[in-house]
Amino acid sequence: MVLHRPHLTCAGIAFALYLQHLVSAIEVPLDLPQPPTITKQSVKDYIVDPRDNIFIECEAKGNPVPTFSWTRNGKFFNVAKDPKVSMRRRSGTLVIDFHSGGRPEDYEGEYQCFARNDYGTALSSKIHLQVSKSPLWPKEKVDVIEVDEGAPLSLQCNPPPGLPSPVIFWMSSSMEPIHQDKRVSQGQNGDLYFSNVMLQDAQTDYSCNARFHFTHTIQQKNPYTLKVKTKKPHNETSLRNHTDMYSARGVTETTPSFMYPYGTSSSQMVLRGVDLLLECIASGVPAPDIMWYKKGGELPAGKTKLENFNKALRISNVSEEDSGEYFCLASNKMGSIRHTISVRVKAAPYWLDEPQNLILAPGEDGRLVCRANGNPKPAIQWLVNGEPIEASPPNPSREVAGDTIVFRDTQIGSSAVYQCNASNEHGYLLANAFVSVLDVPPRILAPRNQLIKVIQYNRTRLDCPFFGSPIPTLRWFKNGQGNTLDGGNYKAHENGSLEMNMARKEDQGIYTCVATNILGKAEAQVRLEVKDPTRIVRGPEDQVVKRGSMPRLHCRVKHDPTLKLTVTWLKDDAPLYIGNRMKKEDDGLTIYGVAEKDQGDYTCVASTELDKDSAKAYLTVLERPDRPRDLELTDLAERSVRLTWIPGDDNNSPITDYIVQFEEDRFQPGTWHNHSRYPGSVNSAVLSLSPYVNYQFRVIAVNDVGSSLPSVPSERYQTNGARPEINPTGVQGAGTQKNNMEITWTPLNATQAYGPNLRYIVRWRRRDPRGSWYNETVKTPRHVVWNTPIYVPYEIKVQAENDFGRAPEPDTVIGYSGEDYPKAAPTDVRIRVLNSTAIALTWTRVHLDTIQGQLKEYRAYFWRDSSLLKNLWVSKKRQYVSFPGDRNRGIVSRLFPYSNYKLEMVVTNGRGDGPRSEVKEFPTPEGVPSSPRYLRIRQPNLESINLEWDHPEHPNGVLTGYNLRYQAFNGSKTGRTLVENFSPNQTRFTLQRTDPISRYRFFLRARTQVGDGETIVEESPALLNEAYTKNHVDIATQGWFIGLMCAIALLVLILLIVCFIKRSRGGKYPVRDNKDEHLNPEDKNVEDGSFDYSDEDNKPLPNSQTSLDGTIKQQESDDSLVDYGEGGEGQFNEDGSFIGQYTVKKDKEETEGNESSEATSPVNAIYSLA
């Protein structure tokens, strides 16, 4: 991570520039009378495009608003008489319009603008207007240039004189740039110089091109064609300028000689402030080197630059100190020569003291100073309102003394604009400065109550621009008290600004500037706030990551909380585009799936309106290497070849290995195989080859990130054939049927065949030294021998052969013909019960002659026939246990206790099972039961817990009962364990709680005569218990409970009143007196338009049932609470019973339709509640 210090502030960036203008002239507010001031004008040498309209700018300010006039070539230019010329409104800018025709050249000349009002006249500089010119190249015939090889040559360009001068460059007629170096280069005059001509220079032609600035056109000169005469023709492919090439071709080596400038010395004049360009071009064989020196000292430091292969020396912004003698030294191995250039620096006029506007009060004295320098020294001329001061009316209060005008006891009415003209033979300067006599009390020009914010310990300034005549004095105060602020940490400037060297927290406050003169005073306040600096406390760090990973660049910032913070990211110093793969967060940047293009410098920039801080880190992305290239085969031999390659870019992760692969086009064309592996430090290897393979190679580079793409394959290399050196491996013989034997082997691959027409000689015989061999030649890796006896051994040999011969004698392998099913079953099968889940078996083995193959195992097939428990369904799926090898005993386990089983035995060979033995039956004794199927826990209230469970899925005997162990616990504390025993038919238990807060853990298991079975463990739920406890605590003292009880009592009272009124009115009341909507004919209770309250009052709610005691109960589980009706709420009494509100939802249309006046009465309101 690189933190950029010192800390930058936005105000501080412009602070240094501002300090240069702290003592600038005071501006006169535009609402006060003042002479004209030129504010904008065109450049002195003004070149315009002939295709566009011409705009000659001249703008000025003043009060009254100035009027404008122009002179052309020293004479008055009447704008009104030329229809093509107009002047912009409230401006002196001339517009010359050529849309309707006309020649821009007719308006070339020297223009000057005059801005006038009642108080004087201001002048612009003399503007020399010229129209850009792009003349055509004169037609000329260019002959073929014949030149001896090694001779110097210059091709002249001589471009047409354009305005401005065109840019020159050389190309061939096919628009290919001419290659330039220290031997061939273009001079500043546009000519093309050859230090010495070589034969390859004749391979192209040479055309000079001129590009004109305004028209953006390129004009091409007829091309030069070279014919190079050489003493010794050559066919070299390299055209590099080696020093030994000349003598090899018979070119005489020569000492340097200057082609430009000529001779041994020259002189050059340059004007101060422009760039000086010195040039030396030399010929010679070989091409000389150029070096530059200054006589009597070093080349100007920081201003010099070598160009054009050291043939040009550029000195920027020349000053008088750069005068002197410079020399260039041209040298090659044959010698050296030098040329001296005497440089003289002249100067157009430049200001030493430019006249400034002068504002005086009546009776005050003042002066205008105009001092300039130049070489030769410029002459100073004063003008007043555009006229020579000598020709102006006499003014007793004014005295001209060379470059100074002194004013004494000025009075109102003496205002004027004075011009100072400083000129010599190289140019002129013109400056306007007005003298304005005013009587004005002080005024503050800045807005009232400014707010200035500054970063702590930074330099700042408080501005208080002011005006008055006489010039007021200005003082600063802090918080309206104390002495004038000037000195120490403060510096007051003449223009009203208060500079603060270091702003501290204690410098915060309100500053007051007071301007005073004899006519009065004015003041303004500026509030200063000092803010904490912005700092990156944890910036990004340099990282090396693999492609596809997710790097994170940190940028945690501390800043002043009252300033808005903006965090931006740069990549390689350019704004970073945050795409889908990047996530910008408050404290960093995350890149998802980083790629090679993400590598680079990342800069976090934290900025506020006042300052900024930045931190930089470099992200290196490790990528798989680029593929190797340019594979080459050398050192070709019968069984080897050298492969050489050029490594690709390692992409920031060193290459650790190279994998060489090969492909052949006979056995597996298009399939690549690994050949060998080499360290990443080599790029050449000798490869071992096999005969009769048409090889093609490629190379893969490997680094820690992964493997590169394969290289482009090499050329093919064919090796000669030979007889095989090895035989097939993996030879084996086995029967697939009872009367055959299949012989198989692993075939030779492409690098083992060694020749064409690869085949295999298969030989076999029965395992008997006196037996005869049978043989067969095949091409596939398989041969079947038929009509073989059952399971007899054979001797087998497989030998490889090609057109060049046979492989060495193969080894003999033993194989067997096919097997048949065993003919006998195990006998005398005996069973001994070991425990409730296992038995021991013994049997008499079968005779080996009856197996008819290779004995694999004995198998015991068994199945559960029934359970000893009544009415218990069992699965009769057959299972078996294997006893590998020739054995006569084994154990069958994982049986179900208390069951009847059946069992039979077989012997097995490679073909399958033999005949089955007689079926044996046996019972298993009782065992311990499995765990109960489930254990459910319910808590109907805080005093009890209900348990319910189911019988075990596998009783494994006759159940004798259940054992329940339980203990209370609260967090890490546990109570003592209690035990309950139950009968085998009991599956419920209610536990009376002694502690309403604690939870309980239950352990339940069943048992038989054998013992206790597996245990099921459950815990009482926590949430319901805690809810009960929370609601139960001090409920009678809760405010909400008391309010609810009061509301219920009030509601019951209202219902009793309604019932009383209803009974008093006969039990019925109308509800549809004013109802127009159609009544449901099925509703018998509404046929007469009345509603029977007593009948409806006793109807049960939907989804409910009536109990024997007449209460309404829920049809669903009685363990939970369900809301009844719309919006009804329920509560529990202390005995746990349910109290509910039963509401009847009225039809919306009925409510809206019944709008009688009775609805507003108290009685009707009570009816509506009912």
DAZILIN-V190957 format. One line per field, one symbol per residue. psi: psi as a letter, one per 30 degrees, with the letter a starting at -180 (. if undefined). A space follows every 10 residues. Layout:
psi: ???
This chain:
psi: kjkjllkkke efegeeeeff gfglkkkkkf fkklllkkfk lllejjklkf fllkjjkjkl lljlkllkll kkhflkjjef fjffklkkkh lgkkjjkgeg lljfffgkaj kkkkkkafga kkkllkjjkk kkkillkkkl kjlkkkkkkf llkkjkeilk jljlklkklk llfghkkkkk afeklklfff lkkjekklef fffllkkkkk kkeefhlkkk lkkkkkjkkl ejllhkfkgl ikfffeefgg kkklllkkek llaflllkkk kkflkkjkkk kllljlklkk lklkkgalkk kffkkklhhg fkkkjliklf fflakkkkjk kaffalllkk jjkkjlklkl kejkklkkkk lkfllllkkj kllljlklkk kklkhfkkff flkkjfgkkk icgkkkkkhl lkfgklkkkk jkkaffalkk kkkljkjljk lkkkflllhl kkkkkkglkl lkkikllljl klkklklkhg lalkjklbfk jklfgfkjkj ejkleffkak kkkjkkaffa llllkkkkkk lklkkjfjll lkkjllkfai lkjkikkklk ffkkkkklkk jhglkkjjaf fkjklegakk kkhkleffka kkkkjkkafe llllkklkjk kklkllkllh kkklhklegl lkkklkklkf hfjkkelkkk llklgeeikf kkkkelkllf flgkkkkkll lhkjkkllkk kkafeakllk lkllllkkll lllkfllllh klkkkflfgl kkklljlkae gfefllhklk jkklllijff lkkklkklfl hkkkklhllk ilkkkkkkkk kaffalllkl lkkklkllll klfllklhkk kkkeafgklk kllkllkfff ehakkelkkj klljellfkk gjklkgkkll kkikajlgll kkahlklhlk lkklklkkaf eakalkllkk kklkllakll lleljkkkif afflkkkkll lkejegajkf akkkklkkkj bfkkalkkkk kllffkglkk kjkfjfellk kkjklllafe akalkkklkk leeeeeeeee ffjheffkee eeeeeeeeee eeeeeeeeee eeefggflkk fhegkflklj ffjffgeggl kjeeeffgkl llhllklfgf lklkfakgfl kkkkajgkkl lklfgflkkl kjkkkkkeee eefihlffff leeeeeeee.
